[in-house]
Amino acid sequence: MKRAILALVGLGLAGYGALLLVGLIPHEAPLVGVLALLVGLPLAAVGLPRVKLRRGGAVAALGVVASLGVVAYNLARGSGLGVPEWAILVYGVALVGASRRLERRLGRFEVGTLVAWSFPLVLAPLTLFALNAAVSAGSAGNAASPIVHALVVQPTAAVLALMGTGAEVVGNNLVLGTPRGRLVLGVGLVCAGLYPMVLFAGLVALHAWIRRTPPKRTAAYLGVGLAGLWAMNLVRLVILVKVGERWGGATLQTVHAHIGWALFALFTVVFWAVVLRKVEGPESAVPAPVARR
């Protein structure tokens, strides 16, 4: 059971590191992304659950859609490829290359297992980025702005008001006065914590598929986990506001670069320890699911 906890915590850290390095969480230090991968991947390797993925045609099709989709979109928009777009392109090509080698071994693991676990770690966050970009094409801001405003900005302002800190909501910005002048905290798709939520939800879903967790229990895991991440993100934003109010923008930026990954790592450890040790108990002898051609 400890191996399973380490593996899932490691996958979460590795996924978070990948989000940083491909630019989906640009406000945190790139070094954090490197360290998250260096710590997360060995932990994941300790007990990475096996997935016998056999749908090579589907994997190849997914890779082609990802590669051609990002190229076609950027040609149509006349924009260059940024780091996230390059990540989608490279990932798509990698999927096509892996599609005919799913049963081969790469070190201790089959290629199919590595491809399957890449879906929540890489594919799900990149898909959210692509969807948001596609829906937002030709419009100001991003498509997720109303969601961010309703689920993040307004609740954060409400919590600050309860704490005696008056913050004005201007669009998706929190504005408040400090002894050093006006402090503006912009809350976008990145600061809303949606990418870590998608990463977390993907890990829960794939874990539930492997363990054949009942749908109701899986829904409970997702509900509790996503609600916990949402609350954790509100705590993060409140801390950032209070830090900026007390010590100024420079200190806020320093805290901003590290508090997100630290809270996510803490939450991941607590969640999987409770789920795997207290709720599910010892792993049952259930074979890994097989997705055939």
MOCORBEL-V95977 format. One record per residue. N is the residue number from 1. SS is DSSP state (H for helix, E for strand, - for the rest). D_CENTER is the distance of its C-alpha to the mean C-alpha in whole Angstrom. Layout:
# MOCORBEL-V95977
N|SS|D_CENTER + N|SS|D_CENTER
This chain:
# MOCORBEL-V95977
1|-|24 + 2|H|23 + 3|H|22 + 4|H|20 + 5|H|18 + 6|H|18 + 7|H|16 + 8|H|14 + 9|H|13 + 10|H|13 + 11|H|11 + 12|H|8 + 13|H|10 + 14|H|10 + 15|H|7 + 16|H|6 + 17|H|9 + 18|H|9 + 19|H|7 + 20|H|10 + 21|H|12 + 22|-|12 + 23|-|12 + 24|-|9 + 25|-|9 + 26|-|13 + 27|-|14 + 28|-|14 + 29|-|16 + 30|H|16 + 31|H|17 + 32|H|15 + 33|H|12 + 34|H|16 + 35|H|16 + 36|H|13 + 37|H|14 + 38|H|17 + 39|H|17 + 40|H|14 + 41|H|16 + 42|H|19 + 43|H|18 + 44|H|16 + 45|H|19 + 46|H|21 + 47|H|21 + 48|-|19 + 49|-|20 + 50|-|21 + 51|-|21 + 52|E|24 + 53|E|23 + 54|-|26 + 55|-|25 + 56|H|26 + 57|H|27 + 58|H|23 + 59|H|21 + 60|H|24 + 61|H|24 + 62|H|20 + 63|H|20 + 64|H|23 + 65|H|21 + 66|H|18 + 67|H|21 + 68|H|24 + 69|H|21 + 70|H|20 + 71|H|24 + 72|H|25 + 73|H|23 + 74|H|24 + 75|H|27 + 76|H|28 + 77|H|26 + 78|-|28 + 79|-|25 + 80|-|24 + 81|-|21 + 82|-|19 + 83|H|16 + 84|H|14 + 85|H|17 + 86|H|18 + 87|H|15 + 88|H|15 + 89|H|19 + 90|H|19 + 91|H|16 + 92|H|19 + 93|H|22 + 94|H|20 + 95|H|20 + 96|H|23 + 97|H|25 + 98|H|23 + 99|-|24 + 100|-|28 + 101|-|27 + 102|-|25 + 103|-|28 + 104|-|28 + 105|E|27 + 106|E|25 + 107|-|26 + 108|-|26 + 109|E|23 + 110|E|24 + 111|H|22 + 112|H|21 + 113|H|20 + 114|H|18 + 115|H|17 + 116|H|16 + 117|H|13 + 118|H|12 + 119|H|11 + 120|H|8 + 121|H|7 + 122|H|8 + 123|H|10 + 124|H|8 + 125|H|6 + 126|H|9 + 127|H|11 + 128|H|10 + 129|H|11 + 130|H|14 + 131|H|15 + 132|H|15 + 133|H|17 + 134|H|19 + 135|H|20 + 136|H|20 + 137|-|23 + 138|-|26 + 139|-|25 + 140|-|24 + 141|-|21 + 142|-|18 + 143|-|18 + 144|-|15 + 145|H|18 + 146|H|20 + 147|H|17 + 148|H|16 + 149|H|19 + 150|H|20 + 151|H|17 + 152|H|17 + 153|H|19 + 154|H|22 + 155|H|21 + 156|H|21 + 157|H|24 + 158|H|26 + 159|H|25 + 160|H|26 + 161|H|29 + 162|H|30 + 163|-|29 + 164|-|32 + 165|-|30 + 166|-|31 + 167|-|28 + 168|E|29 + 169|E|26 + 170|E|27 + 171|-|25 + 172|-|21 + 173|E|23 + 174|E|24 + 175|E|27 + 176|E|29 + 177|E|32 + 178|E|33 + 179|-|36 + 180|-|34 + 181|E|34 + 182|E|32 + 183|E|28 + 184|E|25 + 185|E|22 + 186|E|20 + 187|-|17 + 188|-|15 + 189|-|12 + 190|-|10 + 191|-|12 + 192|-|11 + 193|-|8 + 194|H|7 + 195|H|4 + 196|H|3 + 197|H|5 + 198|H|5 + 199|H|3 + 200|H|6 + 201|H|8 + 202|H|9 + 203|H|10 + 204|H|12 + 205|H|13 + 206|H|14 + 207|H|16 + 208|H|18 + 209|H|19 + 210|H|20 + 211|H|22 + 212|-|23 + 213|-|22 + 214|-|24 + 215|H|22 + 216|H|23 + 217|H|22 + 218|H|18 + 219|H|18 + 220|H|19 + 221|H|16 + 222|H|14 + 223|H|16 + 224|H|16 + 225|H|13 + 226|H|11 + 227|H|15 + 228|H|14 + 229|H|11 + 230|H|13 + 231|H|16 + 232|H|14 + 233|H|13 + 234|H|16 + 235|H|18 + 236|H|16 + 237|H|17 + 238|H|21 + 239|H|21 + 240|H|20 + 241|H|23 + 242|H|25 + 243|H|25 + 244|H|26 + 245|H|29 + 246|H|30 + 247|H|30 + 248|-|29 + 249|H|26 + 250|H|26 + 251|H|25 + 252|H|23 + 253|H|21 + 254|H|21 + 255|H|20 + 256|H|17 + 257|H|16 + 258|H|16 + 259|H|15 + 260|H|11 + 261|H|11 + 262|H|14 + 263|H|13 + 264|H|10 + 265|H|12 + 266|H|15 + 267|H|13 + 268|H|12 + 269|H|15 + 270|H|17 + 271|H|15 + 272|H|16 + 273|H|19 + 274|H|20 + 275|H|19 + 276|H|21 + 277|H|24 + 278|H|25 + 279|H|24 + 280|-|24 + 281|-|26 + 282|-|27 + 283|-|26 + 284|-|28 + 285|-|30 + 286|-|28 + 287|-|28 + 288|-|24 + 289|-|24 + 290|E|26 + 291|E|25 + 292|-|28 + 293|-|29
